[in-house]
Amino acid sequence: MSDAELLAGYVDAWWSSVQDFVRLLDELGPDDWSRPTDLPGWDVKAIAAHTAHLESLLAGGPHEEADIGDPPHVTSPMGQFTEIGVVTRRDTEPAAIVEEIRQRTAERHAALTAAPPTDGAAPAPGVFGAIGWNMRTLLRNRPLDVWMHEQDIRRAVGRPGGLDTPGAQHTADYLVETFGYVLGKRVSPPAGTTAVLVVEGSDPVAVEVGEDGRGRPLPAVPDEPAVRLDMDRETFILLAGGRRTPGADAVRISGDADLGQRIVDHLATTP
């Protein structure tokens, strides 16, 4: 697949995720906007405001500044940045936030359609390029961010769904790729340890820890790995996204139960 085709796929997944996200926001009632989410310090409105902020910047909107204070849930420079959109839209009505998302994403989609990106290694625009992202990283991350936040809102307002969409597939497949890093660098079992991750709807991933401590992919799923983890897509997203602990029977561990539990405890790779 060429770079242009790969990037076009990311754009399509983002645009599909945006449509799903906006449709969900349009369905919310007045009381839904203040419901707390799995993200510390953020209610439903905060997630929508954060999304509006990022999509506005990407569509060429002005750089925003705000005194965010010292909220306890902000623990990193990235957290300080993402809090800006929440603060600057604190007094904005939800309907206006939804309209901003709708308009800004439509502008950006039109621009990406008129001049499709072809070079994934090119620097990302604005603040995203300033933190070292290229276009491949930016375009790959946007559907993940939008879809994960759709799910955050769905859980908060009790509207399950959206687990079989293009955004869901993109996000699950993307996060499954982090399994080698989780095993090798975060769990750090002995060299030669093999592990298999099977997430419903995604291809199984088999990795082995090398002498350098890295989890490297295996060409085939071994018959008897040291440990195998099976779970559905929602369970995996909750764990990999660091959202909440699923039910006790949500993950099926075969083989080394202690190693399997350590992997589960370290699956979170995205805030």
C-alpha positions in Angstrom: 0.0 0.0 0.0 1.4 3.4 -0.9 1.8 6.2 1.6 -1.0 8.1 -0.1 -3.4 5.2 0.2 -2.5 4.6 3.8 -3.1 8.3 4.7 -6.4 8.3 2.8 -7.5 5.4 4.9 -6.7 7.3 8.1 -8.7 10.3 6.8 -11.7 8.1 5.9 -11.6 6.5 9.4 -11.4 10.0 11.1 -14.3 11.4 9.0 -16.5 8.4 9.7 -15.6 8.7 13.5 -16.5 12.4 13.4 -19.9 11.7 11.9 -20.6 9.1 14.6 -19.4 11.4 17.3 -21.6 14.3 16.2 -24.6 12.1 15.8 -24.2 11.0 19.4 -23.8 14.6 20.7 -27.0 15.5 18.8 -28.9 12.8 20.7 -27.9 14.0 24.2 -30.3 15.5 26.6 -29.7 18.6 28.8 -28.7 16.6 31.8 -26.2 14.4 29.9 -23.7 17.2 29.3 -22.7 17.3 33.0 -22.3 13.6 33.5 -18.9 12.5 34.7 -16.8 10.3 32.4 -14.0 7.9 32.9 -11.5 10.7 32.3 -10.6 12.3 35.7 -12.0 15.9 35.9 -13.9 15.8 32.6 -17.6 15.6 32.1 -19.3 15.0 28.8 -19.1 18.7 27.9 -15.4 18.8 28.6 -14.8 16.0 26.1 -16.8 17.7 23.4 -15.0 21.0 24.2 -11.6 19.3 23.9 -12.5 17.8 20.6 -13.8 21.1 19.3 -10.5 22.7 20.3 -8.3 20.2 18.5 -10.4 20.1 15.3 -10.5 23.9 15.2 -6.7 24.1 15.4 -6.4 21.5 12.7 -8.8 23.4 10.4 -6.7 26.5 10.7 -8.4 28.1 13.7 -6.6 30.5 16.0 -4.2 29.4 18.7 -5.9 29.5 22.0 -4.5 30.5 25.4 -6.0 30.1 28.8 -5.1 30.1 32.5 -6.1 26.6 33.4 -5.2 27.0 37.0 -3.9 23.9 38.9 -6.5 21.1 38.5 -5.5 17.9 40.1 -6.2 15.8 37.0 -3.7 17.7 34.9 -0.3 16.0 35.5 1.6 16.6 32.3 2.4 19.2 29.6 0.1 17.4 27.2 -2.6 17.5 29.9 -2.1 21.3 30.2 -2.6 21.7 26.5 -5.7 19.6 26.2 -7.3 21.4 29.2 -7.2 24.7 27.3 -10.1 23.9 25.0 -12.1 22.9 28.1 -11.5 26.2 29.8 -12.0 28.4 26.8 -15.4 26.8 26.2 -16.6 26.5 29.7 -19.3 29.1 29.2 -20.2 28.0 25.7 -23.5 26.3 25.2 -23.3 22.6 24.2 -25.2 23.3 20.9 -22.5 25.8 19.9 -19.8 23.3 20.7 -21.4 20.7 18.5 -21.8 23.2 15.7 -18.1 24.2 16.0 -17.1 20.5 15.7 -19.4 20.1 12.7 -18.2 23.2 10.9 -14.5 22.8 11.6 -14.3 19.1 10.7 -16.3 19.8 7.5 -13.7 22.5 6.6 -10.8 20.2 7.3 -12.4 17.3 5.4 -12.9 19.5 2.4 -9.3 20.6 2.5 -8.0 17.0 2.9 -10.2 15.9 0.0 -9.1 18.7 -2.3 -5.4 18.2 -1.6 -5.0 14.6 -0.2 -1.8 14.2 1.8 0.7 11.9 0.2 3.8 12.1 2.4 3.4 10.6 5.8 6.9 11.7 6.9 6.1 15.4 6.3 5.8 17.5 9.5 2.4 17.8 11.0 1.0 21.4 11.0 1.2 23.8 14.0 1.6 22.6 17.5 1.4 18.9 16.4 4.5 19.4 14.3 6.2 21.3 17.2 6.0 18.2 19.4 7.6 16.1 16.7 4.6 14.5 15.0 4.6 13.9 11.3 1.5 13.6 9.1 1.3 9.8 9.5 1.2 10.1 13.3 -1.3 12.9 13.2 -3.7 11.4 10.8 -3.5 8.0 12.4 -4.2 9.4 15.9 -7.2 11.5 15.0 -9.7 8.7 14.4 -8.4 7.0 17.6 -9.0 10.1 19.7 -12.4 10.9 18.3 -13.7 7.3 18.6 -12.3 6.8 22.1 -14.1 10.0 23.2 -17.3 8.8 21.6 -17.0 5.7 23.7 -16.2 7.8 26.8 -19.5 9.6 26.3 -21.5 6.5 25.5 -20.4 5.0 28.8 -21.2 8.2 30.7 -24.7 8.5 29.4 -25.6 4.9 29.2 -25.8 4.6 25.4 -23.7 1.6 24.4 -22.8 1.0 20.8 -20.4 2.0 18.1 -18.1 -1.0 18.6 -18.3 -2.2 15.0 -17.6 1.0 13.1 -14.6 2.0 11.0 -13.3 4.0 13.9 -13.7 1.1 16.3 -11.7 -1.2 13.9 -9.0 1.4 13.3 -8.6 2.0 17.0 -8.5 -1.6 18.1 -6.0 -2.6 15.4 -3.8 0.4 16.3 -3.7 -0.4 20.0 -3.2 -4.1 19.4 0.1 -3.1 17.8 1.4 -1.9 21.2 1.3 -5.4 22.7 5.0 -6.0 22.0 6.0 -2.8 23.8 3.7 -3.7 26.8 5.2 -7.2 27.1 8.9 -6.3 26.6 9.2 -2.9 28.2 6.4 -2.6 30.7 6.1 -6.2 32.0 9.7 -7.3 31.2 9.6 -11.1 31.5 12.7 -13.1 30.7 14.0 -13.4 27.2 12.3 -16.1 25.2 8.9 -15.5 26.8 6.1 -15.7 24.3 2.7 -14.2 24.6 -0.4 -14.0 22.4 -3.1 -11.4 22.4 -6.5 -12.2 20.8 -8.9 -9.3 20.6 -12.3 -10.1 19.0 -12.5 -8.5 15.6 -8.7 -8.0 15.2 -5.9 -10.3 14.0 -4.2 -12.2 16.8 -0.8 -10.8 17.8 2.1 -13.1 18.9 5.3 -11.7 20.4 8.5 -13.0 21.9 10.8 -11.2 24.2 14.3 -10.9 22.7 17.7 -10.8 24.4 17.5 -7.0 24.2 14.3 -7.0 26.2 12.1 -6.0 23.3 8.8 -7.7 22.3 9.3 -8.7 18.7 6.4 -10.1 16.5 6.4 -13.8 15.7 5.4 -14.9 12.2 2.8 -17.3 13.5 0.8 -17.9 16.6 2.6 -20.6 18.7 0.5 -23.5 19.8 1.7 -23.2 23.4 2.8 -19.7 24.3 3.8 -18.8 27.9 0.5 -17.0 28.1 -2.5 -16.1 25.9 -5.1 -13.4 26.6 -8.5 -13.5 24.9 -11.0 -10.7 25.2 -13.7 -8.8 23.4 -13.1 -5.4 21.8 -14.7 -3.3 24.5 -12.7 -5.0 27.2 -9.5 -4.4 25.3 -10.3 -0.7 24.7 -11.1 -0.1 28.4 -7.8 -1.6 29.3 -5.6 -0.2 26.6 -7.2 3.2 27.0 -6.7 3.2 30.7 -10.4 3.9 31.3 -11.7 1.4 33.9 -11.2 -2.1 35.1 -13.6 -4.5 33.3 -15.4 -7.4 35.0 -13.4 -10.2 36.6 -14.2 -12.7 33.8 -13.8 -10.2 30.9 -10.2 -11.4 30.1 -9.5 -15.1 29.6 -6.0 -16.0 30.5 -4.4 -19.3 29.4 -1.0 -20.4 30.5 1.0 -18.4 33.1 -1.8 -16.7 35.1 0.5 -14.4 37.0 2.2 -13.2 33.8 -1.2 -12.8 32.2 -2.4 -10.6 35.0 0.7 -8.5 34.9 0.1 -7.9 31.2 -3.5 -7.0 31.9 -2.3 -4.5 34.6 0.0 -2.8 32.1 -2.1 -2.8 28.9 -2.9 0.9 29.2 -0.9 2.8 26.5 -3.1 5.8 25.8 -4.7 8.4 28.2 
